[in-house]
Amino acid sequence: MSAAGILLADPDGALQVAASSAEPVRLLGLFQLEKRDGRCLDCYRTGRAVVRPRTRAQLLR
């Protein structure tokens, strides 16, 4: 894994960026929260891990 971010929900269920391994990851989290769409929110809504394949071969599996 080359980068990671963490979103946490407050008692009302509102998500916030809590931590990230790099500034671009933090910005991605903020963008997803603003648009109310993206992998982070998919994970939160479904309770399932969302993993992005790293290589074309992994993508084709």
C-alpha positions as CSV (number, residue, x, y, z in Angstrom):
1,M,0.0,0.0,0.0
2,S,1.4,3.4,-1.0
3,A,-1.1,5.7,0.6
4,A,-4.0,5.6,3.1
5,G,-6.6,7.8,4.7
6,I,-9.0,7.5,7.6
7,L,-12.4,9.0,7.8
8,L,-14.2,8.9,11.2
9,A,-17.9,9.5,11.8
10,D,-19.1,11.7,14.6
11,P,-22.1,10.7,16.8
12,D,-24.5,12.1,14.2
13,G,-22.9,10.1,11.4
14,A,-21.1,13.0,9.7
15,L,-17.7,11.9,8.3
16,Q,-14.5,13.9,8.7
17,V,-11.0,13.3,7.5
18,A,-9.1,12.1,10.6
19,A,-5.7,11.2,9.2
20,S,-3.9,10.6,5.9
21,S,-0.5,9.4,4.9
22,A,0.0,12.3,2.4
23,E,-1.6,15.7,1.5
24,P,-3.1,14.4,-1.8
25,V,-4.9,11.6,0.2
26,R,-6.3,14.2,2.6
27,L,-7.5,16.3,-0.3
28,L,-9.1,13.3,-1.9
29,G,-11.0,12.5,1.3
30,L,-12.2,16.1,1.5
31,F,-13.3,16.1,-2.1
32,Q,-15.2,12.8,-1.6
33,L,-16.9,14.3,1.4
34,E,-17.9,17.4,-0.4
35,K,-19.3,15.5,-3.4
36,R,-20.8,12.8,-1.1
37,D,-19.4,10.2,-3.5
38,G,-16.3,8.0,-3.7
39,R,-14.6,4.8,-2.4
40,C,-14.4,6.1,1.2
41,L,-18.1,6.8,1.4
42,D,-18.9,3.5,-0.4
43,C,-16.9,1.7,2.3
44,Y,-18.7,3.5,5.1
45,R,-22.2,3.0,3.6
46,T,-21.7,-0.7,2.8
47,G,-19.3,-1.8,5.6
48,R,-17.1,-3.5,3.1
49,A,-13.5,-2.8,2.3
50,V,-12.9,-1.1,-1.0
51,V,-9.5,-1.8,-2.5
52,R,-8.0,-0.2,-5.6
53,P,-5.9,-2.7,-7.6
54,R,-2.3,-1.5,-8.0
55,T,-1.5,-3.1,-11.3
56,R,-3.2,-3.8,-14.6
57,A,-2.9,-7.6,-13.9
58,Q,-4.6,-7.2,-10.6
59,L,-7.3,-5.1,-12.2
60,L,-8.0,-7.8,-14.8
61,R,-8.4,-10.6,-12.2
